[in-house]
Amino acid sequence: MTAKKVFRFVAVLLALTLVAAACGDDSTSTTDGDSTATTLSSGGADEVEVFSWWTGGGEAAGLDAMIAVFANTDPDITFVNSAVAGGAGTNARAVLASRLQANDPPDSWQGHAGQELIGTYVAADQIEPLNFLYDQEGWLDVMPETLIPLISDGGNIYSVPVNIHRANVLWTNPTVLADNGIDVPATLDDFFAALDALKAAGMDAPLAMGEQWTSMHLMETIMLASMGADGWNGLWDGSVSWDSADVTAALEAFDKVLGYTNSDASALSWQDAGQLVLDGDAAFNIMGDWAEGFYRELGMEPNVDFGWAPVPGTAGLFQFLSDSFVLAKNAPHRDAAIAWLTVAGSLEGQDAFNPVKGSIPARSDGDRSLYGEYLLSAMDDWASDTVVGSLTHGVVANDSWKSEIDSALGLFLLDRDVAAFQTALVAAQTASG
Ligand code: GAL
């Protein structure tokens, strides 16, 4: 056993002792730094280690809601929550990579549907196919047809999607907009006019932004606005050149948008940036709809404390991503991991998780009565919009390509040289695309 495993074992023993002492208390938990083990009073020796980056701001609450379902369906399995903090998995994925490298996989981990899954974990032969579970649970009847190819390779299905998130959302402060006589912008031109008006009214940075991954998130939504669905898709299937004038125009729009953001962005999490909007220090934030989970957890009221719209220029487009859970090859607790995945794909699990997480269920049979106003609008848009994939959240590019783009973006945020940025993006595609 590694030191960490010994520690976990001791933690589980401790939890069991506490449960015995509590005698009649339903559950207890204990923490070993990055892991929290939750067990029921009937808890046995079995456990499952689940790895994610959902540690706060609506995200942990969503995960907890699904863990509670698991505790009911599988009371004998101890849930070891190995979530590592950091939005978009920036830290967690580095930790995961070194564990996989060291042949010490968690039983199950969070991975995005799309190239992150297929081009990374499947390519490296790190996860098991789950066709047997799909057959057993009848999931092919309830999971969207569009999603299955993104989690499949060579006829094998490799993950269990728990949700659909939307990336291209503009979050607004309705009071700030009303006080300044500004309508929610529908086009990029409207957006620039609104940002200029707010600046003229004395708001230094009307568009809130956070650390680097949030600027990639901003970039992809503005590129989508500028290039449209075909242009954006073409960048990933090779039919649109990264060298083209359309890309130049999109990057120039992104550069212009950056001019309205806060100078301390690199020090802020996505929640911090969202908070600037709630506090009225900024009017807008472009972020995925996990922001709704964050606002909800803070007790904010939709359409009063916060508003939303598609990112200007992207009405009718749904830039999506999907969180899914995988089964590690040689999972230390394979049966327990399958029990967890069964809950992750179940109606009960998804309807507990998503209304809190700020996402809509991957399954098509979610109970609409459980979802708030924003999420109902997202369900309707998901059903009717043109769906395109997210870069920042793993759909369109594998890890190696994304990391080349990220390095180029890091330089661009410092030098703001659009031509050099485009040259680096062309090179990134040549190297990894
Ligand atoms: C995404 C993930 C979301 C949310 C977000 C912010 O990559 O898919 O579920 O966690 O990061 O952390």
Residues whose N, C-alpha, C, O or C-beta is under 5 A from the ligand:
A	BS01	GAL	G86 G87 A88 G89 W290 D323 H393
